[in-house]
Amino acid sequence: MGLLVQLNPVVQARLEAEAQALGLALAEYAAYLLEDATVHAEPPSAERTDPPEVQRWLDQLAQLSARIPAMPGETFSRDMIYQGHD
């Protein structure tokens, strides 16, 4: 399968230099880059979350936060965090 791609001169020059450094033809190197990008790219997610759904989820989390017990201040004191960093 053939594909014609128009590149700006700066990009083309950079690709040519990289291909030459690797001992590859420009077309071969470009095909390698496209294949690599396609194989390793994650497909776009078909599942999207709408803002109202996100807001409902955040509201549910906020309701649960009232059940989290308060942490005593001495649990993570400044002295404990920086102990031995004088």
C-alpha positions, 0 to 999 in steps of 0.5 A: 500500500502506498501513501503520499505525505506532505511534510514541511521542509524542517520535519523532512530534513530532520527525518532524513538526518535520522534515517541516514544516521540509522542507515535507512531510506527515508520512506523505510524510516517513516513507515517504521515510525508510523507503524510504531506509533500506531501499534503503541497508541492507545485507541480513543476511549468510546466511553466518555464521562459527562460533567453532570456525572462527574459532579454526582460522583464528586458529591458522593465522595464529599458525603463520604468524607464526613465519615473519615476520622480526624487524624491527630496532629501529632501523627505527622509532626514537622519534626517527624517528617524532617527528622535527621535533616538538620 
